[in-house]
Amino acid sequence: MAGVLSWNAWDIDVALSREAPFVLKYYGCWKDVKERFSTVMEEKGPNAPFLGGPIQRGRYAFILVAPVTANTMAKIACGIADSLVSNCVSLGLKARVPVYLLPTDQGSEVVTVLRDGSTLKLYPRKVDLDNLEKVRATDDVTVFKDIDEMAAALARLRGP
């Protein structure tokens, strides 16, 4: 999910990956997203909806992608821009638009909460962690460790 420029005084545009609507519906969040954000766009292809022009012409102060799957992190690490999310990140970086990412796969163990409230432990692969470090070293990219760090950074960007 890419959310850009918003929070109270900001406007947020939400661009959803091709699979995001399925996941949001599965977890019961679809209605909330549709109600809370005035602009919700669903991926039809790498350039649809067309965001390249607005990104590169300065419409967005930053690009936030949260969560970012290991697959998308691999694409970003390798410069592959074949999906809406990876394309938005690529185009943003070319225009020096700051990019903020919250990857799903960090550390030696990831605990995820399932719909029924139970937890599942997952273990990121070495290649996933290598891609994470490669992206972390990229200019104009901030990689958050967790949602609290992301929220604090957004609060600083918003200011008083």
C-alpha positions, 0 to 999 in steps of 0.5 A: 500500500502506498500512502502519500502526503497526509494526516489531518492537514495532509491529503493521502492518496492510497495506491494498492498493489494488485493483491492488496484488496484481497488481503484487506478484505480477508482481514476485514479492513477493506471498508475502513480503507475505503471510508478513511481515504478519499483517493484509493487506487487499485493496481491495474498494471505497473503504470495504471493508475498513472502515478509517474507524472504526479510523482516526478512533478512534485505532487507528493512530498514523500512515498510511504509503502507499508507493508512491503513484502519480501518480493517487493523489497527484492524488486526495489533492491534490484531496480525492477519496476514491474508493479505499481508499487515498485514502479512508484518507488523507482520513479520517486527515487529518480526524482529524489522524492523521499521513500519510506518503507516498512518491510514485513521480513526483518530480523531472524524471526517475524511473528505475525498475528493471524485472523483468529488471533493466533500467531505464526513464526516466520523466518526470513531467508538470507536473501530477504535480509540481504535485500533489506540491507541493500535497500536500507543503503539506498539514498533517499530511502528510510526503512522502518523497523516497526510500526512505532518507528514509522508513526514517530517519523510521520509525526516528525514530518507532520510537525506541531 
